[in-house]
Structure formats: structure tokens, C-alpha cells
Amino acid sequence: MEHGRELSAETVNTVLEELHQQQQLLFTQAKFLNVTNDSIKFVLEETCRRIAKIMKCERVGIWLFNKEQNELTAQNCYDATLSKHSSGERLFQSDSPSYFKAIQQERTLAVDDVATHPATQDLVNGYFGNRGKITSMLDVALILSQGIGGVLCCETATRRVWTPFDETVIASLADMLSFLFDRLYRLEAEEHIRTLAYTDVLTGLDNPHAFTEKAALKIRSLAKKERGIFIYMILDQFTEVQATLGHGAGEKVLKLIADRLRYLFPEPALTSRIGFDHFIIFYPYSGNRVTREIDIDFITKVLREPMVVGGQEVYMTFSYGVSSFPDHVSNVKDGLQAAQVALEAARKKSPRKARGFYKPDLFKSMKETMLSEMNLRRGLDFNEFRLFYQPQVDCLTGEVIGFEGLIRWQHPERGLIAPGDFIELAESTGLIIPIGEWVIQEAFSQLAIWEELGRGELTISVNLSPRHFLHTKLPAFLMECATSKGIEPRKLKLEITENVALEDHVAVIKRINQLSEMGYPVSIDDFGTGYSAFIYLQHFPVQEIKIDRQFVRTVDVDPKSEIIIKSIVQLAQMLGLQTVAEGVENEEQWKRLQAMGCDEIQGFYFSKPLPAEDIHRFFASSKELLLPMSKGVKN
């Protein structure tokens, strides 16, 4: 017999009270408990049981979509008649296309008779046929932050005419469940981000931040007579091996070396990959036992054993520098620096198989040598710096929409010097501020020239050091440059790296807000490779993230790289941020990034960094700024 629900005042009050209790249960679970896929089982069972009571129905199911939304999986189904819970059952769009279409188009799907309703007829012989007699059904979509995530389903054996009150109640219950699942997904995303933030993705070793934290804890826990050594290691011919055998082989070598280091330096030692082919080890020991416990000959033998990579035997040698705690250093940062200084000093004498041990006057003499060799102040005074420009391309259309400004030093004796060879020295001597100001002035001047040429839509991105980014005079200097050249601030993008994020949090956030209010977009460079890029992203109001080239260069050959980039792009989209992928070297990488929804790309596939005059010639020869190579930018 067909019937609806009686809506007496007593009935309504009872339902509303039960609804309130259910709301409190879900809110408490989601907000205050450690919700996981395991702990949520009890919550879902209790929720289904209560919903069956509230809605006066025989069966209640909570189903979630897969990513493609062509499959539903039961998270929990409750049969009130049998007082039995089940899960894992699946429904496929291919079997029930009408039902899938209906639940994705309407918030609620009220069906008085499943056998005659167009949306459920294809379920009668399949889903309903396997679950006993079901006559009426009321489904409501679970709307999560990323869209429709699933469905809450109430089923009755007797015919039911669903009322607007029924639909309101079930929609409220669905919203509570959506809150719970959103909380669960956010916690899972945070855990994924934390894993990336503390782990070197390629090798699985600790990344630099994780190493710094753990080593600092170990140092603080050392007993009075306990000591430790820092070993800074680099693979001697890794660049040549990778150039010869390819990036895939290079990554395999790094993974094998990481495995050997785990074996050679088990707990309580700490091992980290801190860059390209650089590794660092902290080894705690008691008294003078280090010479007995660390058998250098054995370590050398293991590391130099041949590796079979791509059917080719590869032999690697390595160089290292050593510093000691507390003899040479008092903290982790100084320990790393001292070990690296020892390594670099040793490699000046022998580029391979070098062994260096830190001495107190080593760093000072090394700095003095570099100062005498490079003389940065002279470079500034004699206007020896140049700004090169690498195109940044709209990932969808291939149109050049801006450039990254990259500094070079045109040394009168050594020729064109890359920034990696002098920026660190500029940081240590304080010259990074005037050098950074020169870059900003040059970028504004170039923007003014391009505007005169009718290219006023272009932007330039420049990288600021942590010291310059937080300098008190930076905002005023930017305003002065923009005003003098008549350029809108939005056309100059300011890039910061993870090192900025490790500075004073309050000062960094304040500075980003200040620059954003002035109209300058702020971008996080090398995103995905360091701790701060992920952990502090929620705190830093940036407008753009640049995906590090180490993921991009293998996106067409390594599924893990593709997954990581896709996660970063999706994260950026959810946060309303632009994404730029660096290091695009071929068309396949471009296509994959395009499919993922990346906004902008740059790399050698389009163009190497070019001097301004080459960019001008390209403007003169082309009315359109379209790539790839056929338009003449790449060379």
C-alpha cells in the first residue's frame, strides 16, 4: 500500500532531535578525533544505523565515487531487518547509466517505485535483484569540496511516497557526512604533503629539512662523552654517467647508492640526499670509537662495487668531506657547511676520490680565495652583469606570456659565469642586495622597452634572495623603479625559494602581504623539493608556484613524477594558485603537463635563456608570440 510519513508536531520534533544527535556525533568525530580509514568504520556503521531509525527505512547505504565518477563503492550498507553491516560492493556506470546520470544531475532522487522509475529500472535485475525486495528509494548526493563525491541511499521494502520533509532531512544527513569525508580527505592530503615535505622523493632518504631536524635532536640527546661526525659526500662522475646513459639510468644510480648508504650507515646514523648527487651522513659515536666503527676501506669497497643499470655495468667513485661535533662545530648547520668546505678544498687538489677533513682556518682561506678570484664588487662597479630571458609559455596555447630574468656575469677574464658560481658568495658578503637591486632595475627597464614595442602584456619573473626579500628598503625600491619607468607592478613577478620560508614566519607573511597589496605577484620557486614549500603554503599568501624541474624532466618516463606533478597542480587549483613547470625539454612533457592543467611552462624545448637583443630580433621577425620551435625562438 502506498503511503507517506505523518508529519505531526511530535513526529517532526522526534526526527529533529535525532537529527541533532547525529549531527553532534559526526561533528565530534570529524573535528576532534583522529579520523582515518580504519577509525571511520565504526562512525559509518553507527551513522547508517541512526539514519535507518530517523528515516524509518530497512536499508541505508553510504557510497563513494571513484576519481572518474563511473564507479560507486559501498563504504557501509546497513540492513535494519538483519541488523547487519556490509561494505565493498560496487556499482558500475556501464551497468546502470540512467541511475549514474540521475544522481549526478539532481541533489535528491526520490523514487516511489524502483521498478517503474526511469532512473532505477536498470538496477532492478542487478543491484536490487541481489539484495531482496526493495520498492522505494531516496538518494541524495554527497557534495564534497571537490564536487559530488558519492551518494547516501535509503531503501524501503514497502511503497513510500517521499515528502519534502523526508528530502530535507536526508539532505541534512548527507551534508553531515560530506563534512566528515572532507575532513578525512584533508587529513590524508596533509599526511601525503608531510611525507613529501620530509622525504627525498627519488631515493626515499630524508630530505635536507628532515635531516636537519633529526640531527639537531640527536645532538641534543648526546651524552657528555658522545660525539658525532658529519660526512658530506658527492658522486664524482655522476653528471657524465647521466649524460651518457640518460636521466632514467642516473636516477637508478642514485637509488642504488641510497640503498648502499642505508646499509653502511644504519641507525642511529642519519643519511640524507641534499641535492642532485650530494649526500650527507651524521654518525654519532662514543669516545674515540669512530675510527674502529667507521671502516673507510669497507665503505669505499661497497660504494665502488659495480652497478648494473640498463644492462650496463656502472662504476662510481666518490669524494667526501668530514667535520666533527663538538670539535669543529656546535650545530647541524655549521656541521654541514664545515663538511662541505672540507670537501671543496679537497676537490681543488683532486677532482675525484677526494678526502677532506675540516680545519678551523679552512673556510676563511677559501672565502678569501674566492673573493680574490671573482671580485664581485668590481663586477658591479664596471657593469659586468647581464640579464638573460627565458620565455614562459601558456601551456594550453603555446603563446609566450612572459619571461624569467636570469642573471649572468660577463667576467672580463673567465667569460660568462652562471649565478651558481657567485650568488652564494654574494650572500655571504652582503653584495646580494645591490645585485638584486640591479636585477630589479634591469627588469623594469626591459619591460618599459617591450611596452614601447607594443609588447606591454609581457611579464618578467625575478628571483629574490631571502636576505633581499626581507630587506626593509625593498618595497620602497620597487615603488621607485615602477614609478620611474611607468610600469604596472603586476608585470614583475617576485620569486622566492624555500630558504625564504625558513626565515622569520611572521616577517615573511607580512612582507608577502605588503608586496601583494602593492600589486606584485609572489611565486614560490622550486616547489615540491623542500619542506617549507608544502608546510607553509597554507600560511603564505602567494599567487603562483613553480614546479621544480627534477619532476618535470622525468614526467614522460616516470609515473611517480606524473603523479607528483598532478597532485601539485590539483593542490594549486584548489588553492586558486597559478602553476609554472620548469625544465620542459620535449613535446611529450609539454603534452602531459597540458593534460594535467598546468598553466605555464618554460624550458629548453622552447628556448634557452636569451640576451635581450635576441628577444628583440624575435619580436621584429614575428607578429605573434607563438611557440614551439617553428616560430624561431629555440636555438
C-alpha positions as CSV (number, residue, x, y, z in Angstrom):
1,M,0.0,0.0,0.0
2,E,1.4,3.4,-1.0
3,H,1.9,5.8,2.0
4,G,3.9,8.8,3.1
5,R,5.2,9.9,6.5
6,E,2.8,11.5,9.0
7,L,4.1,15.0,9.8
8,S,2.6,15.6,13.3
9,A,4.4,18.0,15.6
10,E,5.5,15.1,17.7
11,T,7.0,13.3,14.7
12,V,8.8,16.4,13.5
13,N,10.3,17.1,16.9
14,T,11.4,13.5,17.3
15,V,13.1,13.5,13.9
16,L,14.8,16.9,14.6
17,E,16.1,15.7,17.9
18,E,17.6,12.5,16.4
19,L,19.0,14.6,13.6
20,H,20.7,16.9,16.1
21,Q,22.2,13.9,17.9
22,Q,23.5,12.5,14.6
23,Q,25.0,15.9,13.7
24,Q,26.8,16.1,17.1
25,L,28.2,12.5,16.6
26,L,29.6,13.3,13.1
27,F,30.9,16.8,14.1
28,T,32.7,15.4,17.1
29,Q,34.2,12.6,15.1
30,A,35.4,14.8,12.3
31,K,36.6,17.7,14.4
32,F,38.2,16.2,17.5
33,L,39.1,12.6,16.7
34,N,42.0,11.3,14.6
35,V,39.8,10.3,11.6
36,T,41.4,7.6,9.5
37,N,40.1,5.0,7.0
38,D,40.3,2.5,9.9
39,S,38.7,4.5,12.6
40,I,35.9,5.8,10.4
41,K,34.4,2.3,10.1
42,F,32.6,2.5,13.5
43,V,31.4,6.0,12.7
44,L,29.8,4.9,9.4
45,E,28.2,1.9,11.0
46,E,26.7,4.0,13.7
47,T,25.6,6.6,11.2
48,C,23.8,4.1,9.0
49,R,22.0,2.6,12.0
50,R,20.8,6.0,13.2
51,I,19.8,7.1,9.7
52,A,17.7,3.9,9.3
53,K,15.9,4.9,12.5
54,I,15.5,8.5,11.6
55,M,14.2,7.8,8.1
56,K,12.3,4.6,9.1
57,C,13.7,2.5,6.3
58,E,15.0,-1.0,6.0
59,R,18.4,-0.3,4.4
60,V,20.8,2.6,4.4
61,G,24.0,2.8,2.2
62,I,26.9,5.2,2.0
63,W,28.6,5.1,-1.4
64,L,31.6,7.0,-2.7
65,F,32.6,7.7,-6.3
66,N,36.0,6.8,-7.8
67,K,38.0,9.6,-9.4
68,E,36.4,9.2,-12.8
69,Q,32.9,9.1,-11.2
70,N,32.0,6.0,-13.2
71,E,32.0,3.6,-10.2
72,L,30.4,3.7,-6.8
73,T,31.8,1.6,-3.8
74,A,29.8,0.9,-0.7
75,Q,31.6,2.3,2.4
76,N,28.9,0.9,4.6
77,C,25.5,-0.7,4.0
78,Y,23.2,-1.4,6.9
79,D,20.3,-3.8,6.8
80,A,18.0,-2.9,9.7
81,T,16.0,-6.1,9.4
82,L,19.0,-8.3,9.9
83,S,21.0,-5.7,12.0
84,K,23.9,-6.4,9.7
85,H,26.6,-4.2,8.1
86,S,28.5,-4.8,4.9
87,S,30.9,-2.9,2.6
88,G,32.9,-3.2,-0.6
89,E,30.0,-3.7,-3.0
90,R,30.4,-1.8,-6.3
91,L,28.1,-0.3,-8.9
92,F,29.3,0.5,-12.4
93,Q,28.1,3.2,-14.7
94,S,28.2,0.8,-17.6
95,D,25.6,-1.4,-15.9
96,S,23.3,1.4,-14.7
97,P,23.9,4.5,-16.9
98,S,20.5,6.1,-16.1
99,Y,21.0,5.9,-12.4
100,F,24.5,7.4,-12.5
101,K,23.3,10.2,-14.7
102,A,20.3,11.0,-12.4
103,I,22.3,11.1,-9.1
104,Q,24.9,13.4,-10.7
105,Q,22.3,15.8,-12.0
106,E,19.9,16.1,-9.1
107,R,20.6,16.8,-5.4
108,T,18.0,14.2,-4.4
109,L,16.5,11.3,-6.2
110,A,13.1,10.3,-4.7
111,V,11.8,7.1,-6.2
112,D,8.4,5.7,-5.2
113,D,8.7,2.6,-7.3
114,V,12.1,1.4,-8.4
115,A,10.6,-0.9,-11.0
116,T,9.0,1.8,-13.0
117,H,11.1,4.9,-12.4
118,P,13.4,5.6,-15.5
119,A,16.5,6.2,-13.3
120,T,16.3,2.9,-11.4
121,Q,14.8,0.4,-13.9
122,D,18.3,-0.8,-14.8
123,L,19.0,-1.6,-11.1
124,V,16.1,-3.9,-10.7
125,N,17.6,-7.1,-12.1
126,G,21.1,-6.3,-10.9
127,Y,21.6,-4.4,-7.7
128,F,18.1,-4.8,-6.3
129,G,17.8,-8.3,-7.5
130,N,20.8,-9.4,-5.3
131,R,19.5,-7.6,-2.2
132,G,16.0,-8.8,-1.7
133,K,12.7,-6.9,-2.1
134,I,13.1,-3.1,-2.4
135,T,10.2,-0.9,-3.6
136,S,11.1,2.7,-2.8
137,M,14.4,4.6,-2.6
138,L,15.5,8.1,-1.6
139,D,19.1,9.0,-2.6
140,V,20.9,12.3,-2.0
141,A,24.3,13.4,-3.4
142,L,27.3,13.8,-1.1
143,I,28.7,17.1,-2.1
144,L,32.4,17.5,-1.2
145,S,34.7,20.4,-1.6
146,Q,35.9,19.0,-5.0
147,G,32.4,18.2,-6.2
148,I,29.9,15.3,-6.0
149,G,31.8,12.6,-4.0
150,G,29.1,10.0,-3.6
151,V,25.6,9.2,-2.5
152,L,23.6,8.5,0.7
153,C,20.9,5.9,-0.1
154,C,17.7,5.0,1.9
155,E,15.7,2.0,0.7
156,T,12.3,0.6,1.9
157,A,10.6,-2.7,1.2
158,T,7.1,-1.1,1.2
159,R,6.0,1.6,-1.2
160,R,6.8,5.0,0.1
161,V,5.8,8.4,-1.2
162,W,8.7,10.6,-0.1
163,T,7.7,14.0,1.3
164,P,9.6,17.3,1.1
165,F,10.3,16.9,4.8
166,D,12.0,13.5,4.0
167,E,14.1,15.1,1.4
168,T,15.1,17.9,3.7
169,V,16.1,15.5,6.5
170,I,18.1,13.2,4.2
171,A,19.9,16.2,2.6
172,S,20.9,17.4,6.1
173,L,22.3,14.0,6.9
174,A,24.2,13.9,3.7
175,D,25.8,17.3,4.4
176,M,27.0,16.0,7.7
177,L,28.6,13.0,6.0
178,S,30.2,15.3,3.4
179,F,31.8,17.3,6.3
180,L,33.2,14.0,7.7
181,F,34.6,12.8,4.3
182,D,36.1,16.2,3.5
183,R,37.8,16.2,6.8
184,L,39.2,12.7,6.1
185,Y,40.4,13.6,2.7
186,R,42.1,16.8,4.0
187,L,43.9,14.8,6.7
188,E,45.1,12.2,4.0
189,A,46.3,15.1,1.8
190,E,48.1,16.7,4.7
191,E,49.8,13.4,5.5
192,H,50.8,13.0,1.8
193,I,52.2,16.5,1.8
194,R,54.1,15.9,5.0
195,T,55.6,12.7,3.6
196,L,56.7,14.7,0.5
197,A,57.9,17.5,2.8
198,Y,60.3,15.3,4.8
199,T,61.4,12.7,2.2
200,D,63.5,12.8,-0.9
201,V,61.0,11.6,-3.5
202,L,63.6,9.8,-5.7
203,T,65.6,7.8,-3.1
204,G,63.3,7.7,-0.1
205,L,66.0,9.1,2.1
206,D,65.4,12.0,4.4
207,N,65.4,15.4,2.6
208,P,67.5,18.3,4.0
209,H,64.9,19.6,6.3
210,A,64.2,16.2,7.9
211,F,67.9,15.6,8.2
212,T,68.4,19.0,10.0
213,E,65.6,18.3,12.4
214,K,66.6,14.8,13.3
215,A,70.4,15.6,13.5
216,A,69.6,18.5,15.8
217,L,67.6,16.2,18.1
218,K,70.4,13.6,18.1
219,I,72.9,16.3,19.0
220,R,70.8,17.5,21.9
221,S,70.4,13.9,23.2
222,L,74.1,13.0,23.1
223,A,75.7,12.2,26.4
224,K,78.7,14.2,27.7
225,K,81.3,11.9,26.2
226,E,79.4,11.1,23.0
227,R,80.4,12.8,19.7
228,G,79.4,12.8,16.1
229,I,80.8,13.4,12.6
230,F,79.2,15.0,9.5
231,I,80.2,13.4,6.2
232,Y,79.4,15.4,3.1
233,M,79.6,13.1,0.0
234,I,79.4,13.8,-3.7
235,L,79.5,11.3,-6.6
236,D,82.5,12.2,-8.8
237,Q,81.3,11.4,-12.3
238,F,77.5,11.3,-11.9
239,T,76.9,14.1,-14.4
240,E,78.9,12.2,-17.1
241,V,77.1,8.9,-16.3
242,Q,73.7,10.6,-16.6
243,A,74.6,12.4,-19.8
244,T,75.8,9.1,-21.3
245,L,73.1,6.7,-20.1
246,G,70.2,9.1,-19.7
247,H,68.2,10.5,-16.8
248,G,66.5,7.2,-16.1
249,A,69.8,5.5,-15.6
250,G,71.0,8.4,-13.5
251,E,68.1,8.0,-11.2
252,K,68.7,4.3,-10.9
253,V,72.3,5.0,-9.8
254,L,71.1,7.4,-7.2
255,K,68.6,4.9,-5.8
256,L,71.3,2.2,-5.6
257,I,73.7,4.5,-3.9
258,A,71.0,5.4,-1.4
259,D,70.4,1.7,-0.7
260,R,74.1,1.2,-0.1
261,L,74.3,4.1,2.3
262,R,71.3,2.8,4.3
263,Y,73.3,-0.5,4.6
264,L,76.5,1.2,5.5
265,F,75.1,3.7,8.0
266,P,72.2,2.1,9.8
267,E,70.5,3.6,12.9
268,P,71.5,5.6,14.9
269,A,73.2,7.2,11.9
270,L,71.2,9.6,9.7
271,T,71.5,9.7,5.9
272,S,70.0,12.3,3.6
273,R,70.1,13.3,-0.1
274,I,70.5,17.1,-0.1
275,G,70.7,17.8,-3.8
276,F,71.4,16.3,-7.2
277,D,74.3,13.8,-6.4
278,H,75.1,15.1,-2.9
279,F,74.5,13.1,0.3
280,I,75.1,13.9,3.9
281,I,75.6,11.5,6.8
282,F,75.6,12.2,10.6
283,Y,77.2,9.5,12.6
284,P,77.1,9.6,16.4
285,Y,79.6,7.6,18.4
286,S,81.1,7.3,21.9
287,G,84.7,8.3,22.9
288,N,87.3,7.6,20.2
289,R,85.5,4.6,18.7
290,V,84.7,6.3,15.4
291,T,87.9,5.0,13.8
292,R,87.0,1.5,14.6
293,E,83.3,1.7,13.9
294,I,83.6,3.5,10.5
295,D,85.7,1.4,8.3
296,I,86.5,3.7,5.4
297,D,88.1,1.0,3.4
298,F,85.0,-1.2,3.7
299,I,82.7,1.8,2.9
300,T,84.8,2.6,-0.2
301,K,84.7,-1.0,-1.3
302,V,80.9,-1.2,-1.1
303,L,80.3,2.1,-2.8
304,R,82.6,1.3,-5.6
305,E,81.1,-2.1,-6.4
306,P,79.7,-2.1,-10.0
307,M,76.0,-1.4,-10.6
308,V,74.1,-2.9,-13.5
309,V,72.0,-0.2,-15.0
310,G,70.2,-0.7,-18.2
311,G,72.3,-3.7,-19.0
312,Q,75.5,-1.7,-18.5
313,E,77.9,-2.1,-15.6
314,V,78.5,1.3,-14.0
315,Y,81.4,2.1,-11.7
316,M,81.1,5.1,-9.4
317,T,83.8,6.9,-7.3
318,F,83.0,9.5,-4.7
319,S,84.6,12.3,-2.7
320,Y,83.8,13.4,0.8
321,G,84.5,16.0,3.4
322,V,84.3,15.4,7.2
323,S,83.6,17.7,10.2
324,S,83.3,16.8,13.8
325,F,80.9,17.7,16.6
326,P,81.8,19.3,19.0
327,D,85.4,19.7,18.0
328,H,84.7,21.8,14.9
329,V,81.1,22.8,15.1
330,S,78.3,23.3,17.6
331,N,75.2,22.7,15.5
332,V,73.9,21.0,12.4
333,K,74.0,23.9,10.0
334,D,77.7,24.6,10.8
335,G,78.4,20.9,10.6
336,L,77.1,20.7,7.1
337,Q,78.9,23.8,6.0
338,A,82.2,22.7,7.5
339,A,82.0,19.3,5.9
340,Q,81.2,20.8,2.5
341,V,84.1,23.3,2.9
342,A,86.4,20.4,3.6
343,L,85.1,18.6,0.5
344,E,85.5,21.6,-1.8
345,A,89.0,22.3,-0.5
346,A,90.0,18.6,-1.2
347,R,88.5,18.6,-4.6
348,K,90.6,21.6,-5.7
349,K,93.6,19.3,-5.3
350,S,91.9,16.2,-6.8
351,P,88.5,16.3,-8.6
352,R,88.0,12.6,-7.9
353,K,88.3,10.3,-4.9
354,A,89.0,13.4,-2.8
355,R,89.0,13.2,1.0
356,G,88.8,16.4,3.1
357,F,88.9,16.9,6.9
358,Y,87.8,20.3,8.3
359,K,90.3,22.6,9.9
360,P,89.3,25.8,11.7
361,D,91.1,28.2,9.2
362,L,89.9,26.3,6.1
363,F,86.6,28.3,5.5
364,K,88.3,31.6,6.0
365,S,91.0,31.0,3.5
366,M,88.5,29.5,1.0
367,K,86.4,32.7,1.1
368,E,89.4,34.9,0.7
369,T,90.4,32.9,-2.4
370,M,87.0,33.2,-3.9
371,L,87.0,36.9,-3.2
372,S,90.3,37.4,-4.9
373,E,89.2,35.3,-7.9
374,M,85.8,36.8,-8.6
375,N,85.8,40.3,-7.1
376,L,82.1,40.8,-7.1
377,R,82.3,44.5,-6.2
378,R,84.3,45.1,-9.4
379,G,81.6,43.4,-11.4
380,L,79.0,45.7,-10.0
381,D,81.1,48.8,-10.4
382,F,82.0,48.1,-14.0
383,N,78.5,47.0,-15.0
384,E,79.6,43.4,-15.9
385,F,76.3,41.7,-15.1
386,R,73.8,40.8,-17.8
387,L,70.1,39.7,-17.6
388,F,69.1,36.8,-19.8
389,Y,65.5,36.0,-20.5
390,Q,63.8,32.5,-20.8
391,P,60.3,32.5,-22.3
392,Q,57.4,31.5,-20.1
393,V,54.7,29.9,-22.3
394,D,50.9,29.5,-21.9
395,C,50.7,25.7,-21.5
396,L,47.4,25.5,-23.5
397,T,48.1,27.7,-26.5
398,G,51.9,27.9,-26.7
399,E,51.9,31.7,-26.6
400,V,54.8,33.5,-24.9
401,I,53.2,35.4,-22.0
402,G,56.3,36.4,-20.1
403,F,60.0,35.7,-19.3
404,E,62.1,34.7,-16.4
405,G,65.0,37.1,-15.9
406,L,68.2,35.2,-15.1
407,I,71.4,37.0,-14.1
408,R,74.8,36.2,-15.7
409,W,78.2,37.7,-15.0
410,Q,80.2,38.7,-18.1
411,H,83.6,38.3,-16.4
412,P,86.4,40.0,-18.4
413,E,88.7,37.0,-17.9
414,R,86.5,34.0,-17.2
415,G,83.8,34.8,-19.7
416,L,80.1,34.2,-18.9
417,I,79.6,33.0,-15.4
418,A,76.4,31.3,-14.2
419,P,74.8,32.5,-10.9
420,G,75.6,29.3,-9.1
421,D,79.2,30.3,-9.1
422,F,78.8,33.7,-7.4
423,I,75.4,34.1,-5.7
424,E,76.5,32.2,-2.6
425,L,79.5,34.4,-2.3
426,A,77.3,37.5,-2.8
427,E,75.1,36.3,0.0
428,S,78.0,35.9,2.4
429,T,79.5,39.3,1.6
430,G,76.2,41.3,1.6
431,L,76.5,42.2,-2.1
432,I,73.3,40.2,-2.8
433,I,71.3,43.4,-2.0
434,P,72.9,45.7,-4.7
435,I,73.0,42.8,-7.2
436,G,69.3,42.1,-6.5
437,E,68.5,45.8,-7.0
438,W,70.4,45.8,-10.3
439,V,68.2,42.8,-11.4
440,I,65.0,44.7,-10.5
441,Q,66.1,47.9,-12.3
442,E,67.1,46.0,-15.4
443,A,63.8,44.1,-15.4
444,F,61.8,47.3,-15.2
445,S,63.9,48.9,-17.9
446,Q,63.3,45.9,-20.2
447,L,59.5,45.9,-19.5
448,A,59.5,49.6,-20.5
449,I,61.3,48.8,-23.8
450,W,58.9,46.0,-24.6
451,E,55.9,48.2,-23.9
452,E,57.2,50.7,-26.4
453,L,57.5,47.9,-28.9
454,G,53.8,47.1,-28.3
455,R,54.5,44.1,-26.1
456,G,53.0,45.6,-22.9
457,E,51.2,42.3,-22.0
458,L,54.5,40.6,-21.2
459,T,55.7,39.9,-17.6
460,I,59.2,39.2,-16.1
461,S,59.9,37.0,-13.1
462,V,62.9,37.6,-11.0
463,N,64.3,35.6,-8.1
464,L,64.9,37.3,-4.8
465,S,67.3,36.0,-2.1
466,P,65.9,35.6,1.4
467,R,68.1,38.5,2.6
468,H,66.9,40.8,-0.1
469,F,63.2,39.8,0.1
470,L,63.1,40.7,3.8
471,H,65.2,43.9,3.4
472,T,63.5,46.9,4.9
473,K,64.1,49.0,1.8
474,L,62.7,46.5,-0.8
475,P,59.1,47.9,-1.0
476,A,60.2,51.5,-1.4
477,F,62.8,50.5,-4.0
478,L,60.2,48.6,-6.0
479,M,57.9,51.5,-5.9
480,E,60.6,53.9,-7.0
481,C,61.6,51.7,-10.0
482,A,58.0,51.1,-11.1
483,T,57.1,54.8,-10.9
484,S,60.2,55.9,-12.8
485,K,59.6,53.5,-15.6
486,G,55.8,53.8,-15.7
487,I,55.3,50.1,-15.3
488,E,52.5,48.4,-13.5
489,P,53.7,46.3,-10.6
490,R,51.7,43.2,-11.7
491,K,54.2,42.8,-14.6
492,L,57.1,42.0,-12.3
493,K,56.7,38.6,-10.6
494,L,58.9,38.1,-7.5
495,E,60.1,34.6,-6.9
496,I,61.2,33.2,-3.5
497,T,62.6,29.9,-2.7
498,E,62.2,27.5,0.3
499,N,65.1,29.4,2.0
500,V,62.8,32.4,2.4
501,A,60.2,30.2,4.1
502,L,62.8,29.1,6.7
503,E,63.2,32.7,7.9
504,D,61.0,34.5,10.4
505,H,57.5,33.3,9.6
506,V,55.8,36.5,10.8
507,A,58.1,38.7,8.8
508,V,57.8,36.6,5.6
509,I,54.0,36.6,5.8
510,K,53.9,40.4,6.5
511,R,56.3,41.1,3.5
512,I,54.2,38.9,1.1
513,N,51.0,40.6,2.1
514,Q,52.7,44.0,1.7
515,L,54.0,43.2,-1.8
516,S,50.7,41.7,-2.8
517,E,48.8,44.8,-1.7
518,M,51.3,46.9,-3.9
519,G,50.3,44.7,-6.8
520,Y,53.4,42.4,-7.1
521,P,52.6,38.7,-7.7
522,V,54.7,36.5,-5.4
523,S,55.8,33.0,-6.6
524,I,57.3,30.0,-4.7
525,D,60.2,28.7,-6.8
526,D,61.4,25.0,-6.9
527,F,58.1,23.9,-5.5
528,G,57.9,20.3,-4.3
529,T,61.6,19.7,-3.4
530,G,61.7,21.2,0.1
531,Y,60.0,21.2,3.4
532,S,58.7,24.8,3.5
533,A,57.1,24.8,0.1
534,F,54.4,22.4,1.4
535,I,54.2,23.0,5.1
536,Y,54.0,26.8,4.9
537,L,52.0,27.1,1.7
538,Q,48.8,27.5,3.7
539,H,50.3,30.4,5.6
540,F,52.0,32.3,2.7
541,P,49.5,34.2,0.5
542,V,51.4,33.7,-2.7
543,Q,49.8,33.7,-6.2
544,E,52.0,31.2,-8.0
545,I,54.1,28.1,-7.6
546,K,56.8,26.9,-9.9
547,I,57.1,23.1,-10.1
548,D,60.7,22.0,-9.8
549,R,62.5,20.7,-12.9
550,Q,63.5,17.4,-11.2
551,F,59.9,16.2,-11.5
552,V,59.3,17.7,-15.0
553,R,62.3,16.2,-16.6
554,T,61.0,12.6,-15.9
555,V,57.3,13.2,-16.2
556,D,57.2,11.4,-19.6
557,V,59.1,8.4,-18.4
558,D,58.3,8.1,-14.6
559,P,54.7,7.5,-13.4
560,K,55.7,8.7,-10.0
561,S,56.8,12.1,-11.3
562,E,53.5,12.4,-13.2
563,I,51.5,11.6,-10.0
564,I,53.5,14.2,-8.0
565,I,53.0,16.9,-10.6
566,K,49.4,16.1,-11.0
567,S,49.0,16.3,-7.2
568,I,50.8,19.7,-7.1
569,V,48.6,21.1,-9.9
570,Q,45.4,19.9,-8.3
571,L,46.5,21.4,-5.0
572,A,47.3,24.7,-6.7
573,Q,43.9,24.7,-8.4
574,M,42.1,24.1,-5.1
575,L,44.0,27.0,-3.6
576,G,43.5,29.3,-6.6
577,L,47.2,29.5,-7.5
578,Q,48.9,29.6,-10.9
579,T,51.3,26.8,-11.8
580,V,54.5,27.1,-13.8
581,A,56.5,24.0,-14.8
582,E,60.3,24.5,-15.2
583,G,62.7,22.4,-17.3
584,V,60.4,21.2,-20.2
585,E,62.7,19.6,-22.7
586,N,60.4,17.8,-25.2
587,E,57.0,17.8,-26.7
588,E,55.8,14.8,-24.7
589,Q,56.5,16.6,-21.5
590,W,54.5,19.6,-22.7
591,K,51.5,17.4,-23.7
592,R,51.5,15.7,-20.3
593,L,51.6,19.0,-18.4
594,Q,48.9,20.4,-20.7
595,A,46.7,17.4,-19.9
596,M,47.2,17.9,-16.2
597,G,46.0,21.5,-16.4
598,C,49.4,23.3,-15.7
599,D,49.1,27.0,-16.5
600,E,52.5,27.9,-17.8
601,I,55.7,26.2,-18.8
602,Q,59.3,27.0,-19.6
603,G,62.4,25.1,-20.6
604,F,64.9,24.3,-23.4
605,Y,62.2,22.8,-25.6
606,F,61.1,26.3,-26.2
607,S,64.2,28.3,-25.7
608,K,67.4,28.6,-23.6
609,P,67.8,31.9,-21.7
610,L,68.5,34.6,-24.3
611,P,70.1,38.0,-24.1
612,A,67.7,40.9,-24.6
613,E,68.9,41.7,-28.1
614,D,67.9,38.2,-29.3
615,I,64.4,38.6,-27.9
616,H,64.1,42.0,-29.7
617,R,65.1,40.3,-33.0
618,F,62.4,37.7,-32.5
619,F,59.9,40.4,-31.8
620,A,60.9,42.1,-35.0
621,S,60.5,39.0,-37.1
622,S,57.2,37.8,-35.7
623,K,53.8,39.4,-35.2
624,E,52.8,36.6,-33.0
625,L,54.5,35.2,-29.9
626,L,53.8,31.6,-30.5
627,L,55.9,28.5,-29.9
628,P,57.3,25.9,-30.3
629,M,60.4,25.8,-32.3
630,S,58.9,26.6,-35.7
631,K,58.5,30.2,-34.7
632,G,62.2,30.6,-34.3
633,V,62.8,31.1,-30.5
634,K,64.6,27.8,-29.8
635,N,68.3,27.7,-30.8
